């Protein structure tokens, strides 16, 4: 994987994790947790995608040529 692409995955993953965390703290997610016991699907998918992108970026940056 190209280092530039890996850095983009890392940055994108961190951004997704940030927005996923912010979404988890939102009012709609709080209501969802009250009625279903879990946050909204959007929040869960943003956090999962953020983790995957961050890990892919870290692996890409850690690999040597």
N, C-alpha and C positions, 0 to 999 in steps of 0.2 A: 504494500500500500504506500502511496506517495505520502511524504511527510506533511505536505500542505493539506491533503485530503484528511489525514489523520488529525491534524490540528483543527480542521473545520468540524470534524465529528466530535472532538473533545469540547470545543466551544459550544457547538449546538447542543450537546448533551447536558452541559452545565446550564445553559439557558432553559432547556426543557425541565430540568430538575428544579430550577428556581421558580418557573411558572407553575409547575405541578405543586410545589410547596405552597405558593401563594393561593392557588386554587383550593388546596386542602383547607386553608384557613378561611375561605369565603363563607358567606351566609348560606348559599345554596348547598354547599357541601355539608355544612352543619345540619341543615334540615334533612338532608339525605341520610346523615349518620343517625339522626334521631329516629327516623322511620324505618330504615333498612339495616342500620348497624355498620354501614360502610360508606366511604366517600363516593362521589359521583364517578361514573365510568370515565368521563373526560379526565378527571384528576388521576385516576389509576393508570390510564394509558399514557398520559404525559410523563408520569414518574417512571413507568416501565421503559418507555422509549428513551428517556433521559439516561437511565442506567445503561441500557444497551449501547447507546451512542457514546457515552463516556468511556465505557470499557473498551469499545472498538477503537476509539481515539487513543486511549492509553496503550493498548496493545500495538497499534500502528506506530506510535512514536517510540516505543521501547525496542522495536525490532531494528536490528542493524541492516545495512545494505547487504 
